[in-house]
Amino acid sequence: MRRKQLGLSLGALMAGAFVFIVLALLGMKVAPSYLEFFTIKKAVVALSAEKRGASPNDIRKSFDQRAQVDDINTIKGSDLEITKEGNEIVINAAYRKEIPLFGNVGLHIDFAASSRE
């Protein structure tokens, strides 16, 4: 008796490779935006802890200095929403990132970072 051969056909291998390549390209386009978001969130949380008695202008200047060092280009200190709740300073940053994929197709992601967890 002949045994049935197991494995992938060339068509299945090509389809799998296509899906893998598309997902890898999408990941390479989207990953920098998420890395920048996590850097912004880290800066907002650190500023909230460091600048407890500072004025909003001082906090914005400090954010701009951090943004220059950490290569944050999406938002500026003037885009931050700074409020005081009790003795705690709450800093919020919300923005939309547009990522062009190909042709007229793009991706819009709304990010929102807050010093309150």
C-alpha positions as CSV (number, residue, x, y, z in Angstrom):
1,M,0.0,0.0,0.0
2,R,1.1,3.5,-0.8
3,R,1.3,6.0,2.0
4,K,-0.2,9.5,1.4
5,Q,2.6,12.1,1.4
6,L,2.3,14.9,4.0
7,G,3.5,18.4,3.6
8,L,2.8,21.8,2.0
9,S,2.2,22.4,-1.6
10,L,3.9,25.3,-3.3
11,G,0.7,27.3,-3.4
12,A,0.2,27.0,0.3
13,L,3.8,27.9,1.0
14,M,3.5,31.0,-1.2
15,A,0.2,32.0,0.5
16,G,1.8,31.6,3.9
17,A,4.8,33.6,2.9
18,F,2.6,36.4,1.5
19,V,0.6,36.7,4.8
20,F,3.8,36.6,6.8
21,I,5.4,39.4,4.7
22,V,2.2,41.6,4.9
23,L,2.0,41.3,8.7
24,A,5.8,42.0,9.0
25,L,5.5,45.1,6.9
26,L,2.5,46.3,8.9
27,G,4.3,45.7,12.1
28,M,7.3,47.7,10.9
29,K,5.1,50.6,10.0
30,V,3.1,50.6,13.3
31,A,5.8,49.7,15.8
32,P,7.6,53.1,15.9
33,S,4.3,54.9,16.7
34,Y,3.7,52.6,19.7
35,L,7.3,53.0,20.9
36,E,6.9,56.8,20.8
37,F,3.6,56.5,22.7
38,F,5.2,54.5,25.4
39,T,8.0,57.0,25.6
40,I,5.5,59.8,26.0
41,K,3.6,57.9,28.7
42,K,6.9,57.3,30.6
43,A,7.7,61.0,30.4
44,V,4.3,62.1,31.5
45,V,4.3,59.8,34.5
46,A,7.9,60.9,35.5
47,L,7.0,64.6,35.2
48,S,3.9,64.1,37.4
49,A,6.0,62.5,40.1
50,E,8.9,64.9,39.9
51,K,7.1,68.3,39.5
52,R,4.5,68.1,42.4
53,G,4.5,71.8,43.2
54,A,5.5,73.2,39.8
55,S,3.4,75.5,37.7
56,P,1.9,74.2,34.4
57,N,4.5,76.3,32.4
58,D,7.4,74.6,34.2
59,I,5.9,71.2,33.5
60,R,5.5,72.1,29.8
61,K,9.1,73.3,29.6
62,S,10.3,70.2,31.3
63,F,8.3,68.0,28.8
64,D,9.8,69.9,25.9
65,Q,13.3,69.2,27.2
66,R,12.5,65.5,27.7
67,A,11.0,65.4,24.2
68,Q,14.1,66.8,22.7
69,V,16.3,64.2,24.4
70,D,13.9,61.3,23.8
71,D,13.1,62.3,20.2
72,I,9.4,62.8,20.7
73,N,8.1,64.7,17.7
74,T,4.4,64.0,17.8
75,I,3.3,66.4,20.6
76,K,4.7,69.4,22.4
77,G,4.4,70.7,25.9
78,S,1.7,73.1,24.8
79,D,-0.5,70.0,23.9
80,L,-0.5,68.7,27.4
81,E,-3.6,69.0,29.6
82,I,-2.4,69.6,33.2
83,T,-4.9,69.5,36.1
84,K,-4.5,69.3,39.8
85,E,-6.6,66.8,41.8
86,G,-6.0,67.2,45.5
87,N,-2.2,67.3,46.0
88,E,-1.6,65.3,42.8
89,I,-0.8,66.8,39.4
90,V,-2.5,64.9,36.6
91,I,-1.0,65.2,33.1
92,N,-2.9,64.0,30.1
93,A,-1.7,63.8,26.5
94,A,-4.0,62.8,23.7
95,Y,-3.2,62.8,20.0
96,R,-3.9,61.0,16.7
97,K,-1.2,59.4,14.6
98,E,-1.7,58.9,10.9
99,I,0.4,56.1,9.4
100,P,0.5,55.9,5.6
101,L,0.5,52.2,4.5
102,F,0.4,52.2,0.6
103,G,-1.3,54.3,-2.0
104,N,-4.3,56.0,-0.5
105,V,-4.6,53.5,2.3
106,G,-3.5,54.6,5.8
107,L,-4.1,53.9,9.4
108,H,-5.3,56.3,12.1
109,I,-4.6,55.5,15.7
110,D,-5.8,57.6,18.7
111,F,-3.4,57.6,21.6
112,A,-4.1,58.8,25.1
113,A,-1.5,58.9,27.9
114,S,-2.2,59.9,31.4
115,S,-0.1,60.2,34.6
116,R,-3.0,58.6,36.4
117,E,-2.9,54.9,36.0
